[in-house]
Amino acid sequence: ASISHEGYSAKPMHSYWDDYWALAGYQAAADLANALGRDADAGRITKEREAFRADLHASIANAVAAHAIDYLPGCAELGDFDPTSTTIALAPAGEQDTLPQDLLRGTFERYWREFVRRRDGDAWQAYTPYEWRTVGSLVRLGWGERAQQAIAFFMQGRRPPEWNQWAEVVGRDARESRFVGDMPHGWVASDFIRSVLDLFAYERERDAALVLAAGVPAAWLDGDGIAVEGLRTPYGRLSYTVRRDGARIRMHVERGDLRVPSGGLVFPLANMDIARVRIDGKAVRVRARELRIRALPADVAIETRRPR
């Protein structure tokens, strides 16, 4: 039990926020042991991580049953709804595909419904912009349009706008005297940075793939399109461009020092009506509405059907 999650400062709770961070720590320790060639330590830590993960999932299942809820709880005792805390399960803990998918989706579907009510109404008084980290979660769930809507709302919470930063607490009325916490808030800034980077590239644990431009709206591809240069990833520096040319989308991914992950580089095609895809002039098949690149450099041409 702890109060590392501020919502439990009145009484320590068994917070799943702590547990997701523990999983991330186990994984980092195993990776470090592997990098140092300490195979025995890596094996031991991996076994401990898997045992801990099994206990965590059993605890979540028990809490869901005990509280009769249809979302992932924030802590075992309360069964509370806390999606901003649950985001850690997706990143950096990498548990998106091991958690019960109905509970995971239910958590962020409910978050989205409540977000829309707040955004479109005037009954709310304040929020904490730690919520920036939900943008990355929406991208990872394949909800890029929702991520863009959330970005537009959170950008309005800068106080004052010219400072390009957020306080720990953002009030609906910018002129109302209120508690604002730390300002500027470094943790919120890091949530902002991580979520914005997720728009352009993130690591997907289930298949060890690097997912590109999953949160980039279609309108950004018009004209010069987008360009990413030297973005640091676990596989080296990533540089790529994407732009729309009529009914064709053109993408170029540089080699540089980037090592292609075992799952390849993935470009989602879920919202496109695809006619034909070519990589380096050769036709390729698209599976599960994703284009997978396995060699660099790569020139990609995606031909889409024009709307009638």
Secondary structure, 3 states (H helix, E strand, C coil): CECCCHHHCCCCECEHHHHHHHHHHHHHHHHHHHHCCCHHHHHHHHHHHHHHHHHHHHHHHHHHHHHCCCCCECECCCCCECHHHHHHHHCCCCCCCCCCHHHHHHHHHHHHHHHHHHHHCCCCCEECHHHHHHHHHHHHCCCHHHHHHHHHHHHCCCCCHHHCCCCCCEECCCCCCCCCCCCCCHHHHHHHHHHHHHHHEEEEHHHCEEEECCCCCHHHHCCCCEEEEEEEECCEEEEEEEEEECCEEEEEECCCCCCCCCCCEEEECCCCCEEEEEECCEECCCECCEEEECCCCEEEEEEECCCC
